[in-house]
Amino acid sequence: MTSAISSSPAPRLQPGQSLQLALDAGTVLQVAAGTLTLHEPMRWIGGTVVRPTLRLSEGQSHRLAQGGWCVLAAEGEAAEWRCHAPLPPSPWWAVFRRMAARPATALR
């Protein structure tokens, strides 16, 4: 998977500070310093609404399986993080898919 990488400095959250972001599926969050708590978008599991939460320490990363509103919160000390948004698929994939979907007889 490829991603768009920003050359700007990593955003910084002070201890106890949180940030709400709308992120697309496939976005990768990478912690550059400190510890972050990530509250992923809400989802339905077995008729119950749940909001997966995980803790990311320095050097760890996480890819979002589902897009939506997320909350990042700094724990204990200031935290820096990077967000790598997925790039749109290459136009060559569309050509490849069309060719792969053709019956073998159509290629002769």
VEXLO-9570 format. One record per residue (C-alpha): residue number from 0; residue in one letter; x, y, z. Coordinates in steps of 0.5 Angstrom, whole numbers, plus 500, padded with zeros to 3 digits. Example, Ala and Ser with C-alpha at 12.3 -4.5 7.8 and 13.67 -1.06 7.14 Angstrom:
<recs>
REC seq type  px  py  pz
REC   0    a 525 491 516
REC   1    s 527 498 514
</recs>
This chain:
<recs>
REC seq type  px  py  pz
REC   0    m 500 500 500
REC   1    t 502 507 498
REC   2    s 501 513 502
REC   3    a 502 521 502
REC   4    i 507 523 507
REC   5    s 507 530 509
REC   6    s 514 534 510
REC   7    s 511 538 515
REC   8    p 513 537 522
REC   9    a 509 532 526
REC  10    p 503 535 530
REC  11    r 504 535 538
REC  12    l 499 534 543
REC  13    q 500 536 550
REC  14    p 499 532 556
REC  15    g 491 531 557
REC  16    q 490 534 550
REC  17    s 486 531 545
REC  18    l 484 532 538
REC  19    q 478 529 534
REC  20    l 479 528 527
REC  21    a 475 525 521
REC  22    l 480 520 517
REC  23    d 479 515 511
REC  24    a 480 507 512
REC  25    g 487 505 510
REC  26    t 490 511 514
REC  27    v 496 510 518
REC  28    l 497 513 525
REC  29    q 504 513 527
REC  30    v 507 515 534
REC  31    a 513 519 533
REC  32    a 514 521 541
REC  33    g 510 520 547
REC  34    t 504 515 548
REC  35    l 497 516 545
REC  36    t 490 513 546
REC  37    l 486 512 539
REC  38    h 479 512 540
REC  39    e 477 509 533
REC  40    p 470 510 529
REC  41    m 464 507 532
REC  42    r 462 501 529
REC  43    w 456 495 530
REC  44    i 458 489 533
REC  45    g 453 484 534
REC  46    g 447 489 535
REC  47    t 452 493 540
REC  48    v 455 500 538
REC  49    v 462 499 540
REC  50    r 468 504 540
REC  51    p 475 500 539
REC  52    t 480 504 543
REC  53    l 488 502 543
REC  54    r 494 505 546
REC  55    l 500 507 542
REC  56    s 507 508 544
REC  57    e 513 511 541
REC  58    g 515 508 534
REC  59    q 508 504 534
REC  60    s 503 505 528
REC  61    h 496 503 527
REC  62    r 492 502 520
REC  63    l 485 504 520
REC  64    a 480 499 517
REC  65    q 474 503 517
REC  66    g 474 511 516
REC  67    g 470 516 521
REC  68    w 471 520 527
REC  69    c 477 518 531
REC  70    v 480 521 537
REC  71    l 487 522 539
REC  72    a 489 523 546
REC  73    a 496 524 549
REC  74    e 497 520 555
REC  75    g 503 522 561
REC  76    e 507 527 556
REC  77    a 507 531 550
REC  78    a 506 526 544
REC  79    e 508 527 537
REC  80    w 504 523 531
REC  81    r 504 523 524
REC  82    c 498 521 519
REC  83    h 499 517 513
REC  84    a 493 518 508
REC  85    p 492 512 503
REC  86    l 493 515 496
REC  87    p 488 513 491
REC  88    p 489 507 487
REC  89    s 493 508 480
REC  90    p 489 508 474
REC  91    w 493 502 472
REC  92    w 489 498 477
REC  93    a 483 499 473
REC  94    v 486 497 466
REC  95    f 489 491 470
REC  96    r 482 489 473
REC  97    r 479 490 466
REC  98    m 484 485 463
REC  99    a 483 480 468
REC 100    a 476 480 468
REC 101    r 476 478 461
REC 102    p 475 471 459
REC 103    a 481 468 456
REC 104    t 478 467 449
REC 105    a 477 475 449
REC 106    l 484 475 449
REC 107    r 486 472 443
</recs>
